[in-house]
Amino acid sequence: MAGVDKGGNVSAENLNALLERRYGADAPSLGDDVNPVLQALLSHKSVRHFSADSLPDGSLEWIVAAAQSAASSSNLQTWSVIAIQDPEQKAKAATLCGDQEFIRQAPLFLLLCADLNRLTTVSELNELPGEALDYFEMFLMATIDASLAAQNAAIAAESLGLGICYVGAARNKPRELSELLQLPPRVFALFGMAIGKPSETDVSAIKPRLPQAEMLHHEVYGWTDRKQWIDRYSATMSDFYLSQHMNVQGDWAKHSAKRVATAEALSGRHILLDFLHERGFGLK
Ligand SMILES: Cc1cc2nc3c(=O)[nH]c(=O)nc-3n(C[C@H](O)[C@H](O)[C@H](O)COP(=O)(O)O)c2cc1C
């Protein structure tokens, strides 16, 4: 069994076994000490089948405490999170977020937002112009802060025996989602995260990643035999798709190239720059 059991609990599977799941034959050979944090991190897998059980009391608060414990640029804390638990509101959000059924199933759906509205208020309260808020840098900062917080939330949820799946499709229909969430100006829903107990029928597995030889550069950006690593990884992923009965057209490289081939492949997200301007982000 993987490092996470049916209930989502991290088992004591040794770290080398987890490295092998992540990298296959290209796994680095490292020590095999017990390290629960590394075990939890290396055991991550997205879950898209949730049981109907509601979350144990306190789960949301623990998850948000972990999210808020992430580092934050200048401690500006330029993000907010909207927790949707009401089934009706969640169903509406699911429809707008790529109509993904697992969002309806999950008892909790978080929307992670870049939030420059709070600093607008802080500026007004201090009678300062808040001019920097009109620059792209501030939007980027908010996006980075929200992403760091989200990943802490994900790990916290997994440590509580829950499964998670990020939802980038939250940007497919940004106007409609902003309206549903009643977002004020300078608040933008970056992505969602469905959270719940993995269902009995969940068959998710640890997904391999590109070898470190392709991802990790020493001192300067170094060029490896990139084609070799892409081919090797594509072959590994083809085996993974087969083992998981996943209906993926072509191998990883083909699938990924198609994903960035056209503006249409952005599933409606090509309008985001205009939309952000509309919502009061200067992006200078
Ligand atoms: C920002 C972000 C957005 C994502 N959006 C979706 C989504 O809308 N639907 C989905 O099924 N998975 C989504 N995913 C999950 C990825 O497909 C998944 O993380 C990736 O395939 C790697 O698999 P793993 O998480 O099981 O290791 C998203 C992941 C991230 C980080």
The ligand as an SDF file (V2000), in Angstrom:
LIG
                    3D

 31 33  0  0  0  0  0  0  0  0999 V2000
   -3.2040   24.9250   -8.9110 C   0  0  0  0  0  0  0  0  0  0  0  0
   -3.7400   23.5470   -9.2520 C   0  0  0  0  0  0  0  0  0  0  0  0
   -4.9450   23.4310   -9.9140 C   0  0  0  0  0  0  0  0  0  0  0  0
   -5.4950   22.1680  -10.1750 C   0  0  0  0  0  0  0  0  0  0  0  0
   -6.7250   22.0750  -10.7530 N   0  0  0  0  0  0  0  0  0  0  0  0
   -7.3170   20.8600  -10.8970 C   0  0  0  0  0  0  0  0  0  0  0  0
   -8.6650   20.7620  -11.3690 C   0  0  0  0  0  0  0  0  0  0  0  0
   -9.3370   21.7610  -11.6720 O   0  0  0  0  0  0  0  0  0  0  0  0
   -9.2010   19.5170  -11.4840 N   0  0  0  0  0  0  0  0  0  0  0  0
   -8.5110   18.3840  -11.1330 C   0  0  0  0  0  0  0  0  0  0  0  0
   -9.0760   17.2930  -11.2400 O   0  0  0  0  0  0  0  0  0  0  0  0
   -7.2420   18.4570  -10.6590 N   0  0  0  0  0  0  0  0  0  0  0  0
   -6.6350   19.6600  -10.5300 C   0  0  0  0  0  0  0  0  0  0  0  0
   -5.3550   19.7660  -10.0170 N   0  0  0  0  0  0  0  0  0  0  0  0
   -4.6580   18.5350   -9.5700 C   0  0  0  0  0  0  0  0  0  0  0  0
   -3.5250   18.1650  -10.5130 C   0  0  0  0  0  0  0  0  0  0  0  0
   -4.0690   17.5870  -11.6720 O   0  0  0  0  0  0  0  0  0  0  0  0
   -2.6040   17.1880   -9.7850 C   0  0  0  0  0  0  0  0  0  0  0  0
   -2.0170   17.8330   -8.6810 O   0  0  0  0  0  0  0  0  0  0  0  0
   -1.4990   16.6690  -10.7050 C   0  0  0  0  0  0  0  0  0  0  0  0
   -2.0310   15.8600  -11.7200 O   0  0  0  0  0  0  0  0  0  0  0  0
   -0.4870   15.8310   -9.9200 C   0  0  0  0  0  0  0  0  0  0  0  0
   -1.1570   14.7470   -9.2920 O   0  0  0  0  0  0  0  0  0  0  0  0
   -1.0790   14.5380   -7.7180 P   0  0  0  0  0  0  0  0  0  0  0  0
   -1.5760   15.7840   -7.0480 O   0  0  0  0  0  0  0  0  0  0  0  0
   -1.9730   13.3460   -7.4320 O   0  0  0  0  0  0  0  0  0  0  0  0
    0.3420   14.2510   -7.3850 O   0  0  0  0  0  0  0  0  0  0  0  0
   -4.7730   21.0020   -9.7990 C   0  0  0  0  0  0  0  0  0  0  0  0
   -3.5340   21.1390   -9.1640 C   0  0  0  0  0  0  0  0  0  0  0  0
   -3.0180   22.3880   -8.8950 C   0  0  0  0  0  0  0  0  0  0  0  0
   -1.6880   22.5060   -8.1810 C   0  0  0  0  0  0  0  0  0  0  0  0
  1  2  1  0
  2  3  1  0
  2 30  2  0
  3  4  2  0
  4  5  1  0
  4 28  1  0
  5  6  2  0
  6  7  1  0
  6 13  1  0
  7  8  2  0
  7  9  1  0
  9 10  1  0
 10 11  2  0
 10 12  1  0
 12 13  2  0
 13 14  1  0
 14 15  1  0
 14 28  1  0
 15 16  1  0
 16 17  1  0
 16 18  1  0
 18 19  1  0
 18 20  1  0
 20 21  1  0
 20 22  1  0
 22 23  1  0
 23 24  1  0
 24 25  2  0
 24 26  1  0
 24 27  1  0
 28 29  2  0
 29 30  1  0
 30 31  1  0
M  END
$$$$
